[in-house]
Amino acid sequence: MEWYIVGVTAALLTTFGFVPQIIKMYRSKSAKDVSIVTFFQFSAGVLLWALYGIHLRDIIIIAANTVSFMILLVAIALYYRYY
């Protein structure tokens, strides 16, 4: 059972890892110091992880990476809005 908690905790930490950057871009109305390549690379990675989770039928992997992907789409949209 403790490994389940480790998995959920890891999923939460990584899923919401880009939220502080989104808040910073939104508040400053600037994305000049942000790397768009990082957002696209992470988006591709979490999309592949989500597909892998679907293959394994692992709800933690699916949920964490699907939410991460949506958060990254918001980050990419803000990047293009404020750059």
Secondary structure as GFF3:
##gff-version 3
##sequence-region A 1 83
A	DSSP	alpha_helix	2	15	.	.	.	ID=ss1
A	DSSP	alpha_helix	19	28	.	.	.	ID=ss2
A	DSSP	alpha_helix	36	56	.	.	.	ID=ss3
A	DSSP	alpha_helix	59	82	.	.	.	ID=ss4
###
